[in-house]
Amino acid sequence: MAPVTVRLRTVTRPDFPAPSLIKETFMPVVVVATFAVKPESVEAVREICAKSAAQVHQEPGCQLYSVHETDGAFVFIEQWADAEALKAHSTAPAVAEMFGSLSEHLDGAPDIKMLQPLPAGDPAKGQLRAV
């Protein structure tokens, strides 16, 4: 397969990723999204994220959708089979519901980045693996 070019970018809108901005590829696409939350909203966000993750795991092309928590922030690490799977995810009901539920709890705009692997070292340890 040909290498994929995906720009690293920060999105300031909760409707990320705009389907027209996702480049066509048949290689896995990795997304890292960080949500800063209001201190009083941590428990509510934890519940919203757990519900969302269970729904997203059922989406076609979802290879990894892992939610992590750290000091007032939630970090999503995602891997999608290809750009089409990510496009479908970006318009899925679970995402719309999650962003609708999260909006009042966020402390600023989400920081969402699409990442391109940088092959280095041992391939088995230097990149996420397709499932």
GIKAVEN-V393972 format. One record per backbone hydrogen bond with DSSP energy under -0.5 kcal/mol. CO is the residue of the C=O (numbers start at 1). NH is the residue of the N-H. If there is no record, write none. Layout:
co nh
CO NH
CO NH
This chain:
co nh
4 6
7 9
11 112
13 16
18 21
18 22
19 22
21 23
25 83
25 84
29 80
30 115
31 78
32 113
33 76
34 36
34 111
35 74
36 107
38 41
39 42
41 45
42 46
43 47
44 48
45 49
46 50
47 51
48 52
49 53
50 54
51 55
52 56
53 57
55 58
56 59
59 62
61 63
61 81
64 79
66 77
68 75
70 73
72 37
73 70
74 35
75 68
76 33
76 78
77 66
78 31
79 63
79 64
80 29
82 86
83 87
84 88
85 89
86 90
87 91
88 91
89 92
92 95
92 96
93 97
94 98
95 99
96 100
97 101
98 102
99 103
102 105
102 106
103 106
105 38
106 108
110 112
111 34
112 11
113 32
115 30
117 119
121 123
122 125
122 126
123 127
